[in-house]
Amino acid sequence: MMSLQAESSLSGTRWLSQPSFSQPALKLEKDERWSDFPEVLRLLRFDGPVRHLDDDSLFRRRRLKAGQAALRTGLPFDGLYVVRLGAMKTSMVDADGAEHVIAFPMKGDLLGSDGICQGKYMSEVVALTDCDLIRIPTELLFAQERSCNDLERVAYWAISREIVQEQSAYAMTSLPKTEVRVAHFLWIQSRRFAAMGYSPSQFILPMTRRDIGNYLNVTLESVSRAFSALRRAGIIGVERREIRIHSHEALRTFGT
């Protein structure tokens, strides 16, 4: 986030999404609704080289309450979004109206890359908790007069990471036993919480067991039985949505 400086320094800042000019400059500098390029890099956990780390661009944030939609199927593509805070659910609806959960984005994940191809978003993203998003606008990413820049490279890198995560999720649904799928799912969640700087051994799942079952292509009842089986094996402890992992190695290798 941009540090407080003299009011005159704001004149050199490049705004990527125009703020209201009725607001005084100093108020904008104090406003927490903007993020800078270094914060985007930190959130995405990008560790490659950048040429312009001191880029003074500011990116508009968007705050959502639990239950609100961040993206909706068919809406025009207006940019990519980085999750700054909170947890979300990405899903698609088939011709029969059935929902299919395809991802659970959390802090540091990228949203909206499915909108690049046809110029409209192909999935729906709903906040599971209160969320804070950072928008990387279309005009900055794909302007014809711009050559490849740092932000573009970081976006491509993040999109590639999302593809790898989706491939891993697809492989998870092919595992033969529900208990193994759930164990693998919890192992991945543990790693994700660790990457965000939280405890990998004790955390609260933001999604419901029904959503987990939808994601893993199993029934709600099967997910509940799998949780019970892992608890009886002494691998995890469960209290509603709170998970305590007693043995990371046993969870990682469960069913192998």
C-alpha positions in Angstrom: 0.0 0.0 0.0 1.2 3.5 -0.8 3.0 5.2 2.1 2.0 8.7 3.3 4.1 11.3 1.5 3.8 15.0 0.9 0.6 15.9 -0.9 2.5 17.2 -3.9 4.0 13.8 -4.7 0.5 12.6 -5.8 0.9 14.5 -9.0 3.4 12.0 -10.3 1.2 9.0 -9.6 -0.4 7.1 -12.5 -3.9 6.1 -11.6 -5.1 2.9 -13.4 -8.7 3.3 -12.5 -9.7 7.0 -12.2 -10.8 8.0 -8.7 -13.3 10.7 -8.0 -11.6 14.0 -8.5 -14.0 15.6 -6.0 -11.9 13.9 -3.3 -8.8 15.8 -2.0 -5.4 14.3 -2.9 -4.4 13.7 0.7 -7.5 11.7 1.3 -6.7 9.4 -1.6 -3.2 8.8 -0.2 -4.7 7.8 3.1 -7.4 5.7 1.4 -6.9 2.0 1.9 -8.9 1.1 -1.3 -5.7 1.1 -3.4 -2.8 -1.3 -3.7 0.6 -0.8 -5.4 2.6 -3.1 -7.7 4.9 -4.4 -4.9 1.9 -5.5 -2.9 0.5 -7.4 -5.9 3.9 -9.2 -6.3 3.9 -10.1 -2.6 0.3 -11.4 -2.7 1.0 -13.6 -5.8 4.3 -14.7 -4.2 6.1 -13.9 -7.4 9.9 -14.5 -6.9 11.1 -13.7 -10.4 13.0 -10.6 -11.5 11.2 -7.3 -12.2 12.6 -4.3 -13.9 10.4 -1.6 -12.4 9.7 -2.6 -8.8 9.3 1.1 -8.1 6.3 1.4 -10.5 4.0 4.0 -9.0 0.8 2.5 -10.4 -2.1 2.1 -8.1 -4.8 -0.6 -8.4 -8.3 -0.2 -7.2 -9.5 -2.6 -4.5 -13.0 -4.1 -4.3 -14.5 -5.2 -1.1 -17.2 -7.9 -0.9 -19.3 -9.3 1.9 -19.8 -13.1 2.3 -22.3 -14.3 -0.3 -21.6 -11.5 -2.8 -20.5 -12.4 -6.3 -17.2 -11.0 -7.5 -17.6 -12.3 -11.1 -20.6 -13.6 -12.9 -20.9 -15.8 -16.0 -21.3 -13.8 -19.2 -20.2 -10.4 -17.8 -17.7 -8.5 -20.0 -14.1 -9.1 -19.1 -12.7 -6.0 -17.4 -9.5 -7.4 -15.9 -7.9 -9.9 -13.6 -8.4 -9.9 -9.9 -6.0 -10.8 -7.1 -7.5 -12.0 -3.8 -6.0 -9.8 -1.1 -8.1 -11.1 1.8 -10.7 -13.8 2.3 -11.9 -17.0 0.6 -14.1 -17.6 -2.4 -15.8 -20.3 -4.5 -15.5 -20.6 -8.3 -18.3 -22.5 -10.0 -20.0 -23.2 -13.3 -23.6 -24.1 -14.0 -24.4 -26.8 -16.6 -27.3 -26.8 -19.0 -29.5 -28.5 -16.4 -28.8 -25.8 -13.9 -26.5 -27.9 -11.7 -23.6 -26.2 -10.0 -20.1 -27.6 -10.4 -17.4 -26.2 -8.0 -14.1 -25.9 -9.7 -11.9 -23.9 -7.3 -11.7 -22.3 -3.9 -9.6 -19.1 -4.4 -7.9 -17.6 -1.3 -5.4 -14.9 -0.5 -2.8 -14.6 -3.3 -4.9 -16.4 -6.0 -5.8 -14.9 -9.4 -9.4 -14.6 -10.6 -10.8 -14.0 -14.1 -8.4 -15.6 -16.5 -11.2 -17.5 -18.1 -12.5 -14.2 -19.4 -9.6 -13.5 -21.7 -10.5 -15.9 -24.5 -14.0 -14.7 -25.4 -14.0 -11.3 -23.7 -16.4 -12.5 -21.0 -16.2 -14.4 -17.8 -17.1 -18.1 -18.1 -17.6 -18.9 -14.4 -19.1 -17.4 -11.2 -17.0 -16.4 -8.2 -18.7 -15.9 -4.9 -17.3 -14.7 -1.6 -17.4 -17.4 1.1 -16.1 -14.8 3.7 -15.7 -11.1 3.6 -13.1 -10.5 0.8 -10.8 -7.8 -0.5 -9.8 -8.0 -4.2 -7.3 -6.0 -6.3 -8.3 -5.3 -9.9 -5.7 -5.4 -12.7 -7.6 -3.6 -15.5 -7.8 -4.9 -19.0 -6.5 -1.7 -20.6 -3.2 -2.0 -18.7 -2.7 -5.7 -19.5 -3.6 -5.9 -23.1 -3.3 -2.4 -24.7 -2.0 -2.8 -28.3 0.5 0.0 -28.0 2.2 -1.6 -25.0 5.1 -4.1 -25.3 5.4 -6.9 -22.8 6.0 -5.4 -19.3 6.6 -6.6 -15.8 2.9 -6.7 -14.9 2.1 -8.7 -18.0 4.8 -11.2 -17.3 3.6 -11.6 -13.7 0.0 -12.1 -14.9 1.1 -14.8 -17.4 3.1 -16.5 -14.6 0.1 -16.4 -12.2 -2.3 -17.7 -14.9 0.1 -20.6 -15.5 0.1 -21.4 -11.8 -3.7 -21.4 -11.8 -3.7 -24.0 -14.6 -1.3 -26.2 -12.6 -3.6 -26.0 -9.6 -6.6 -26.9 -11.7 -4.7 -29.9 -13.2 -3.9 -31.0 -9.7 -7.6 -30.7 -8.7 -8.7 -32.7 -11.7 -6.2 -35.5 -10.9 -7.6 -35.5 -7.3 -11.1 -36.3 -8.6 -9.7 -39.5 -10.3 -8.5 -41.0 -7.0 -10.5 -44.2 -6.4 -11.5 -43.7 -2.7 -13.4 -40.8 -1.2 -11.2 -40.9 1.9 -8.1 -40.5 -0.2 -9.6 -37.6 -2.1 -10.6 -35.8 1.1 -7.2 -36.5 2.7 -5.4 -35.0 -0.4 -7.8 -32.0 -0.4 -7.0 -31.3 3.3 -3.2 -31.7 2.6 -3.5 -29.1 -0.2 -5.5 -26.7 2.0 -2.8 -27.1 4.7 -0.1 -26.1 2.2 -2.2 -23.2 1.0 -2.6 -21.8 4.5 1.1 -22.2 5.2 1.9 -20.3 2.0 -0.4 -17.5 3.2 1.5 -17.3 6.5 -1.1 -19.1 8.6 -0.9 -22.3 10.6 -0.8 -25.4 8.4 -1.8 -27.6 11.4 -5.0 -25.8 12.6 -7.3 -23.8 10.3 -11.0 -23.2 9.6 -12.3 -24.4 6.2 -14.2 -21.5 4.6 -16.2 -23.9 2.4 -19.0 -26.3 3.3 -18.8 -30.0 3.2 -21.4 -29.9 0.4 -19.1 -27.7 -1.6 -16.1 -30.0 -0.9 -18.2 -32.9 -2.2 -19.1 -31.0 -5.3 -15.5 -30.1 -5.9 -14.3 -33.7 -5.4 -17.2 -35.1 -7.3 -18.6 -37.1 -4.4 -21.6 -36.8 -2.2 -22.0 -34.8 1.0 -22.5 -38.0 3.0 -19.3 -39.4 1.5 -17.3 -36.4 2.6 -18.7 -36.6 6.2 -17.8 -40.3 6.3 -14.3 -39.5 5.1 -13.8 -36.9 7.7 -14.9 -39.4 10.4 -12.5 -42.1 9.0 -9.5 -39.7 9.1 -10.4 -38.7 12.6 -10.7 -42.3 13.8 -7.3 -43.0 12.3 -5.9 -40.2 14.5 -4.7 -38.2 11.5 -7.0 -35.2 12.0 -9.2 -33.6 14.5 -12.5 -32.1 13.4 -14.8 -29.6 15.1 -17.4 -28.3 12.7 -15.2 -26.5 10.0 -12.1 -26.3 12.2 -9.4 -28.8 11.2 -6.4 -29.9 13.4 -3.8 -32.0 11.6 -2.1 -34.4 13.9 0.2 -35.9 11.3 1.0 -34.1 8.1 3.0 -37.1 6.8 0.1 -39.5 7.4 -2.3 -37.2 5.7 0.0 -36.7 2.7 0.5 -40.5 2.2 -3.0 -41.6 3.2 -4.1 -44.4 0.9 -0.8 -44.9 -0.9 
